[in-house]
């Protein structure tokens, strides 16, 4: 009996020790997994930083390329750390190889930019778009392009969609294209050079319209030189939607220095063929204001005797004193002005709507809340533009942050959702 009890006690002791060791091993594996996950989370920040506008300077680009290379090294270490652990559960079931593919393509793209081969750089980005989209959580919320693509403007030419965005890795003005609104390919830099009055690497919020047989690109840029620095609006032209666009202006189209500068230009072609430019003044001596003014026949200047009309100022709590990124659209004889409000660098950024009697107003706000705001799949939507697809249905393009990755230096990715204009006010449909 004593021997049996001793053996039983020994077996129990061994089992307890084994169990303790197993638990300790599990805890260590868990710590390794958490560390690896943290490294991978940091890699997302590195990717976002590499795609931000300041990467356009050679010095920053070299530094950021080194950052991507460092991230790749971290990933190699993380892959070893994950050996023997439940990797399938890590990163919501996405393999580390997918992340390596995404970042590898971004790194290759930067190398091609350094070699002044923008076309190959665009191809490298397009090749890893699927992997990067998977890492971003798939097409949740309408996500279609998982790279930094702020202030998007989309047009349809024939059966191809062209989207333009604020400066980033692809150059002064980004441009991507698609035939199905799902798969997008980078098409390099739409505006290879700037006029002499503009500061390189400081361009924002492009929008394009076909006016009298030419494609006109409107964008905002900083004025260079002593006494400059304010944001102003200019226009560039091209014979095809992918450019290259050329701006030979000696001065901006619109500035409003006493109102804090002019930005966020958006063209609107009315049913009678007359064209208008809608934009925002920053504030300065007054509140942020959205304006409209008729353009000339070429769209590169304002019409004779035209005067700007004030369309909108902040008046609702959710706007927090900000109205910007205007886009005017007409449907069934009605005019809707969609716009963004609040802080672009936060989850409070959102999209509102105003109804107007015409392209120069007056406009009123029928709702006391935005028509598009943060959700489970994205945060801080804004910088929007409205366009129609090949069937004539309306869509809204906008940028937004991924959840838990809000604010600089994280990406503002490109999202698309259908827009219903049949009712009294526009309704942004849920992503299917």
C-alpha positions as CSV (number, residue, x, y, z in Angstrom):
1,X,0.0,0.0,0.0
2,X,2.8,2.4,0.8
3,X,4.6,1.6,-2.4
4,X,1.4,2.1,-4.4
5,X,0.7,5.4,-2.6
6,X,4.3,6.5,-3.2
7,X,4.0,5.7,-6.9
8,X,0.7,7.5,-7.2
9,X,2.2,10.5,-5.4
10,X,5.2,10.5,-7.8
11,X,3.0,10.3,-10.8
12,X,0.8,13.1,-9.5
13,X,3.9,15.2,-8.8
14,X,5.3,14.6,-12.2
15,X,1.9,15.5,-13.7
16,X,1.8,18.7,-11.7
17,X,5.4,19.7,-12.7
18,X,4.6,18.9,-16.3
19,X,1.5,20.9,-16.2
20,X,3.3,23.9,-14.6
21,X,6.0,23.6,-17.2
22,X,3.4,23.4,-20.0
23,X,1.6,26.5,-18.6
24,X,4.9,28.4,-18.4
25,X,5.7,27.4,-21.9
26,X,2.3,28.6,-23.1
27,X,2.8,31.9,-21.3
28,X,6.1,32.3,-23.0
29,X,4.6,31.5,-26.4
30,X,1.9,34.0,-25.6
31,X,4.4,36.7,-24.8
32,X,6.3,35.9,-28.0
33,X,3.1,36.2,-29.9
34,X,2.1,39.5,-28.3
35,X,5.6,40.9,-29.1
36,X,5.3,39.7,-32.7
37,X,1.9,41.2,-33.0
38,X,3.2,44.5,-31.6
39,X,6.0,44.5,-34.2
40,X,3.5,43.9,-37.0
41,X,1.3,46.7,-35.7
42,X,4.3,49.0,-35.8
43,X,4.9,47.9,-39.4
44,X,1.5,49.2,-40.3
45,X,2.6,52.6,-39.0
46,X,5.8,52.4,-40.9
47,X,3.9,51.6,-44.1
48,X,1.6,54.6,-43.5
49,X,4.6,56.9,-42.9
50,X,6.2,55.8,-46.1
51,X,3.2,56.7,-48.1
52,X,2.7,60.2,-46.7
53,X,3.4,63.3,-48.6
54,X,6.7,64.3,-47.1
55,X,8.3,61.2,-48.6
56,X,8.5,63.1,-51.9
57,X,11.8,64.7,-50.9
58,X,14.9,62.6,-51.7
59,X,16.2,62.8,-48.1
60,X,12.9,61.7,-46.6
61,X,12.5,59.0,-49.2
62,X,15.9,57.5,-48.3
63,X,15.1,57.6,-44.6
64,X,11.7,55.9,-45.2
65,X,13.1,53.3,-47.4
66,X,15.5,52.4,-44.6
67,X,12.5,52.3,-42.3
68,X,10.7,49.8,-44.6
69,X,13.9,47.7,-44.8
70,X,14.0,47.7,-41.0
71,X,10.4,46.6,-40.8
72,X,11.2,43.7,-43.2
73,X,13.9,42.6,-40.7
74,X,11.4,42.8,-37.9
75,X,9.0,40.7,-39.8
76,X,11.7,38.0,-40.3
77,X,12.4,38.0,-36.6
78,X,8.6,37.9,-35.9
79,X,8.2,34.9,-38.2
80,X,10.8,33.0,-36.2
81,X,9.2,34.0,-33.0
82,X,5.9,32.7,-34.2
83,X,7.3,29.2,-34.9
84,X,5.5,26.6,-32.9
85,X,2.6,29.0,-31.9
86,X,-0.9,29.1,-33.2
87,X,-0.1,31.4,-36.1
88,X,-3.5,30.9,-37.7
89,X,-5.1,32.9,-34.9
90,X,-2.6,35.6,-35.1
91,X,-3.5,38.9,-36.9
92,X,-7.1,37.8,-37.5
93,X,-6.0,34.8,-39.5
94,X,-3.8,36.6,-41.9
95,X,-0.4,35.0,-42.6
96,X,2.8,37.0,-42.0
97,X,3.8,36.2,-45.6
98,X,0.9,38.4,-46.7
99,X,2.3,41.3,-44.8
100,X,5.8,40.7,-46.2
101,X,4.3,40.7,-49.7
102,X,2.6,44.0,-49.1
103,X,5.6,45.8,-47.5
104,X,8.0,44.2,-50.0
105,X,5.9,45.7,-52.9
106,X,6.0,49.1,-51.2
107,X,9.7,48.9,-50.7
108,X,10.2,47.9,-54.3
109,X,8.1,50.8,-55.4
110,X,10.3,53.3,-53.5
111,X,13.4,51.8,-55.1
112,X,11.9,52.4,-58.5
113,X,11.0,56.0,-57.6
114,X,14.6,56.5,-56.5
115,X,15.6,55.2,-59.9
116,X,13.1,57.7,-61.5
117,X,11.0,54.9,-62.9
118,X,7.5,56.0,-61.9
119,X,5.8,53.5,-64.3
120,X,7.5,50.5,-62.7
121,X,6.8,52.0,-59.2
122,X,3.1,52.2,-60.0
123,X,3.2,48.6,-61.3
124,X,4.9,47.4,-58.1
125,X,2.2,49.1,-56.0
126,X,-0.6,47.6,-58.1
127,X,0.9,44.1,-57.8
128,X,0.6,44.1,-54.0
129,X,-2.7,45.9,-53.7
130,X,-4.5,42.6,-53.0
131,X,-2.1,41.6,-50.2
132,X,-2.3,45.1,-48.6
133,X,-6.1,45.1,-48.9
134,X,-6.2,41.8,-47.1
135,X,-4.1,43.2,-44.3
136,X,-6.3,46.2,-44.0
137,X,-9.2,43.9,-43.2
138,X,-10.6,43.3,-46.7
139,X,-13.3,45.4,-48.3
140,X,-15.1,46.3,-45.1
141,X,-16.9,49.6,-45.2
142,X,-16.3,49.9,-48.9
143,X,-12.5,49.9,-48.7
144,X,-11.1,49.5,-52.3
145,X,-7.5,50.9,-52.2
146,X,-5.4,50.2,-49.0
147,X,-2.8,52.9,-49.6
148,X,-2.7,56.6,-48.5
149,X,-5.2,58.2,-50.9
150,X,-6.5,61.4,-49.3
151,X,-9.1,63.8,-50.8
152,X,-10.1,61.5,-53.6
153,X,-11.8,62.8,-56.8
154,X,-13.2,60.2,-59.2
155,X,-14.4,60.6,-62.8
156,X,-15.7,58.1,-65.4
157,X,-14.2,58.3,-69.0
158,X,-15.6,55.7,-71.4
159,X,-15.7,52.5,-69.3
160,X,-12.7,53.4,-67.1
161,X,-12.7,55.2,-63.7
162,X,-9.9,57.5,-62.8
163,X,-9.3,58.6,-59.2
164,X,-7.0,61.5,-58.2
165,X,-5.7,62.2,-54.7
166,X,-3.4,64.4,-52.6
167,X,0.3,64.0,-53.1
168,X,2.0,60.9,-51.7
169,X,4.4,58.2,-52.9
170,X,3.2,58.4,-56.5
171,X,4.1,62.1,-56.9
172,X,2.5,65.6,-57.0
173,X,-0.9,64.2,-57.8
174,X,-1.7,60.5,-57.4
175,X,-3.8,58.8,-60.0
176,X,-5.2,55.3,-60.1
177,X,-7.6,53.6,-62.5
178,X,-10.2,50.8,-62.6
179,X,-12.8,49.3,-64.9
180,X,-14.9,47.7,-62.2
181,X,-14.6,50.0,-59.1
182,X,-13.1,47.0,-57.2
183,X,-9.6,46.5,-58.6
184,X,-7.4,49.7,-58.9
185,X,-4.1,50.1,-60.5
186,X,-1.7,52.9,-59.8
187,X,-0.9,55.1,-62.9
188,X,2.0,57.1,-61.5
189,X,2.1,60.9,-61.3
190,X,-0.6,63.0,-63.0
191,X,1.2,66.3,-62.6
192,X,4.9,65.8,-63.1
193,X,5.9,69.5,-62.6
194,X,4.5,72.6,-60.9
195,X,4.4,76.2,-62.0
196,X,7.2,78.4,-60.6
197,X,5.0,80.1,-58.0
198,X,4.1,76.8,-56.3
199,X,6.0,75.0,-53.6
200,X,7.0,71.4,-54.6
201,X,5.7,68.6,-52.4
202,X,2.8,70.7,-51.1
203,X,-0.3,69.9,-53.3
204,X,-3.7,68.8,-52.2
205,X,-7.3,67.9,-53.1
206,X,-7.2,67.4,-56.9
207,X,-10.4,67.2,-58.9
208,X,-10.8,66.8,-62.7
209,X,-13.5,67.7,-65.2
210,X,-13.8,67.4,-69.0
211,X,-14.4,70.9,-70.3
212,X,-14.7,71.7,-74.0
213,X,-12.7,68.7,-75.0
214,X,-9.9,69.1,-72.5
215,X,-9.4,67.6,-69.1
216,X,-8.8,70.2,-66.5
217,X,-7.2,69.4,-63.1
218,X,-7.9,71.7,-60.2
219,X,-5.7,71.5,-57.1
220,X,-4.4,73.5,-54.2
221,X,-0.7,74.4,-53.6
222,X,1.4,76.5,-51.3
223,X,2.8,79.8,-52.7
224,X,6.6,79.7,-52.7
225,X,9.0,82.5,-51.9
226,X,9.0,85.4,-49.5
227,X,5.6,86.6,-48.4
228,X,4.1,83.3,-49.6
229,X,3.0,80.2,-47.7
230,X,-0.8,80.5,-48.1
231,X,-2.7,77.8,-50.0
232,X,-4.0,78.8,-53.4
233,X,-5.9,77.1,-56.2
234,X,-4.6,76.5,-59.7
235,X,-5.6,74.6,-62.9
236,X,-3.7,72.3,-65.2
237,X,-4.8,70.7,-68.5
238,X,-4.3,67.5,-70.4
239,X,-5.7,65.8,-73.5
240,X,-6.3,62.5,-71.6
241,X,-7.6,61.8,-68.1
242,X,-4.4,60.1,-66.9
243,X,-2.3,63.1,-67.9
244,X,0.3,64.2,-67.8
245,X,-1.3,67.5,-66.9
246,X,0.5,70.8,-67.5
247,X,0.2,74.0,-65.5
248,X,1.9,77.0,-67.2
249,X,0.3,79.7,-65.0
250,X,2.3,82.6,-63.7
251,X,0.0,83.0,-60.7
252,X,-2.8,81.1,-58.9
253,X,-6.4,81.0,-60.1
254,X,-7.7,81.9,-56.6
255,X,-6.1,82.7,-53.3
256,X,-8.2,84.9,-50.9
257,X,-5.2,85.6,-48.6
258,X,-7.3,87.8,-46.3
259,X,-9.5,84.7,-45.7
260,X,-6.7,82.3,-44.8
261,X,-6.1,81.0,-48.3
262,X,-8.2,78.9,-50.8
263,X,-8.2,75.2,-51.2
264,X,-10.3,72.1,-51.9
265,X,-11.4,73.0,-55.4
266,X,-14.1,71.1,-57.1
267,X,-15.5,71.7,-60.6
268,X,-19.2,71.5,-61.4
269,X,-20.7,71.4,-64.9
270,X,-24.4,72.4,-64.9
271,X,-27.1,71.0,-67.2
272,X,-26.9,74.1,-69.4
273,X,-23.1,73.5,-70.0
274,X,-21.9,76.4,-67.7
275,X,-19.1,75.4,-65.4
276,X,-18.5,76.5,-61.9
277,X,-15.7,76.1,-59.4
278,X,-16.6,75.3,-55.8
279,X,-13.9,75.7,-53.1
280,X,-13.2,76.6,-49.4
281,X,-11.5,79.6,-47.8
282,X,-9.6,78.6,-44.7
283,X,-11.0,81.3,-42.4
284,X,-8.6,84.1,-41.6
285,X,-10.7,87.2,-41.0
286,X,-13.9,85.1,-40.9
287,X,-15.2,81.6,-40.6
288,X,-14.2,78.8,-43.0
289,X,-16.5,79.3,-46.0
290,X,-17.5,77.4,-49.1
291,X,-17.7,79.5,-52.3
292,X,-18.9,79.1,-55.9
293,X,-17.9,81.1,-59.0
294,X,-18.6,80.6,-62.7
295,X,-15.6,79.6,-64.9
296,X,-14.8,80.7,-68.4
297,X,-15.3,78.5,-71.5
298,X,-11.9,76.8,-71.1
299,X,-12.3,76.3,-67.4
300,X,-8.9,77.7,-66.6
301,X,-10.1,81.2,-65.5
302,X,-13.2,82.8,-64.2
303,X,-16.0,84.1,-66.5
304,X,-16.0,87.8,-67.3
305,X,-17.8,89.8,-64.6
306,X,-18.2,86.7,-62.5
307,X,-18.3,87.1,-58.7
308,X,-17.9,84.5,-56.0
309,X,-21.0,83.5,-54.1
310,X,-21.0,82.3,-50.5
311,X,-22.6,78.9,-50.2
312,X,-21.9,77.6,-46.7
313,X,-20.4,78.4,-43.3
314,X,-20.2,76.3,-40.1
315,X,-23.4,76.4,-38.2
316,X,-23.9,72.9,-36.6
317,X,-22.2,71.4,-33.5
318,X,-20.9,68.3,-35.3
319,X,-18.9,70.5,-37.8
320,X,-16.8,72.0,-34.9
321,X,-16.3,75.2,-36.9
322,X,-15.1,73.5,-40.0
323,X,-16.7,73.1,-43.5
324,X,-14.5,71.9,-46.4
325,X,-14.0,69.5,-49.3
326,X,-17.2,70.6,-51.1
327,X,-18.6,68.8,-54.0
328,X,-21.8,69.9,-55.9
329,X,-24.0,67.4,-57.6
330,X,-27.4,67.6,-59.4
331,X,-30.0,65.0,-59.8
332,X,-33.6,65.3,-60.9
333,X,-33.3,69.1,-61.1
334,X,-32.2,69.3,-57.5
335,X,-28.7,70.5,-56.3
336,X,-26.9,68.9,-53.4
337,X,-23.7,70.2,-51.8
338,X,-21.8,67.5,-49.9
339,X,-19.0,68.6,-47.7
340,X,-16.8,67.6,-44.8
341,X,-16.8,68.9,-41.2
342,X,-14.8,68.7,-38.0
343,X,-11.1,67.8,-37.6
344,X,-9.7,65.7,-40.6
345,X,-7.1,64.1,-38.3
346,X,-9.7,62.5,-36.0
347,X,-12.6,60.0,-35.8
348,X,-14.9,63.0,-35.5
349,X,-14.5,64.0,-39.2
350,X,-17.7,63.3,-41.1
351,X,-19.6,64.2,-44.3
352,X,-22.7,66.5,-44.3
353,X,-25.1,67.7,-47.0
354,X,-26.7,71.0,-48.0
355,X,-29.5,71.5,-50.5
356,X,-29.1,74.5,-53.0
357,X,-31.4,76.3,-55.4
358,X,-28.6,76.4,-58.0
359,X,-24.8,76.3,-58.4
360,X,-24.4,79.6,-56.7
361,X,-27.0,79.0,-53.9
362,X,-28.5,79.9,-51.7
363,X,-28.0,76.6,-49.8
364,X,-29.6,75.3,-46.6
365,X,-28.8,72.4,-44.3
366,X,-31.8,70.0,-44.1
367,X,-30.2,67.8,-41.4
368,X,-28.6,68.5,-38.0
369,X,-26.2,65.6,-38.4
370,X,-23.8,64.2,-41.0
371,X,-24.9,61.7,-43.7
372,X,-21.6,59.7,-43.2
373,X,-19.6,59.3,-40.0
374,X,-17.3,56.8,-38.3
375,X,-18.3,53.2,-38.1
376,X,-17.0,49.7,-37.2
377,X,-15.0,49.4,-40.5
378,X,-13.6,52.9,-40.8
379,X,-13.0,56.1,-38.9
380,X,-13.1,59.8,-39.8
381,X,-14.6,59.6,-43.3
382,X,-14.3,62.8,-45.5
383,X,-12.6,64.5,-48.4
384,X,-15.4,63.1,-50.5
385,X,-16.5,63.4,-54.1
386,X,-19.6,62.2,-55.9
387,X,-19.5,60.4,-59.3
388,X,-21.7,58.2,-61.5
389,X,-21.0,54.7,-62.7
390,X,-21.5,53.3,-66.2
391,X,-25.2,52.7,-65.4
392,X,-25.8,56.3,-64.2
393,X,-26.0,55.3,-60.5
394,X,-24.3,57.7,-58.0
395,X,-21.4,56.8,-55.8
396,X,-19.5,58.6,-53.1
397,X,-15.7,58.3,-52.9
398,X,-14.1,59.3,-49.6
399,X,-11.0,58.7,-47.5
400,X,-11.0,57.3,-44.0
401,X,-8.7,55.8,-41.4
402,X,-8.8,52.1,-40.4
403,X,-10.2,51.5,-36.9
404,X,-7.5,51.8,-34.2
405,X,-5.2,53.6,-36.7
406,X,-6.6,57.1,-36.6
407,X,-4.6,60.2,-37.3
408,X,-1.2,61.0,-38.8
409,X,0.9,59.1,-39.8
410,X,-1.7,56.4,-40.5
411,X,-3.1,56.0,-44.0
412,X,-6.3,57.6,-45.2
413,X,-7.4,54.8,-47.5
414,X,-9.9,55.0,-50.4
415,X,-13.5,53.9,-49.8
416,X,-16.4,53.8,-52.2
417,X,-20.1,53.5,-51.4
418,X,-23.3,53.9,-53.4
419,X,-25.2,57.1,-52.9
420,X,-29.0,57.3,-53.1
421,X,-30.2,60.8,-54.3
422,X,-33.9,59.8,-54.9
423,X,-35.2,61.1,-51.6
424,X,-35.4,64.5,-49.9
425,X,-31.8,64.1,-48.7
426,X,-28.9,61.9,-49.9
427,X,-28.4,58.5,-48.3
428,X,-25.0,56.8,-48.2
429,X,-25.7,53.1,-48.5
430,X,-23.9,50.5,-46.4
431,X,-21.1,48.7,-48.2
432,X,-22.3,45.4,-49.6
